[in-house]
């Protein structure tokens, strides 16, 4: 959904509607996924600034779309979901990066999110 928002410029609500019209809905999982997408959408400008500050030598606009959106999701969790441990967020984003990104995605995501987690004081 985040990728669709990035590529097509649709809103979170449009991306959610399109995504779930194409897939079977797991009510528990859908609710959490929707909350994440809405959260990233609502805070995207601030999230992007955090990423820009932590990703030295990498302009956000030049990052691979998968990498950029995995980072957005990870930053949202680190900053706005205090109940999710730092390690869980970073490990989940690494796994998503491995599945959908390139061979370099997981190490790139790990490094940037680790720096951001330190910067925002997430233990």
C-alpha angles and dihedrals in degrees: 000000000000090000090052091050090051097046102036099030093232125152124256090255092052092048091048093050093047094046097049093045086063100044139049111262123238097195096212095044093042093054093052093044091050091050090052093049092047091047094051090046093050094047101031098120093051091043091051091052090052090051092048090053093051102039102073114193092011119096111211092230091056096050118104109266093240092051092047093051095044087053091049091053092046093049091049090054093045094049104031107028106062093172092063110085118235092240092052093051094047094045092049092049091049090053092048088049092051091050100045107018137061130280089272097048098087096052092043092050091045093053097045096044092046090054091047092048089054092046094052093042097243107164 
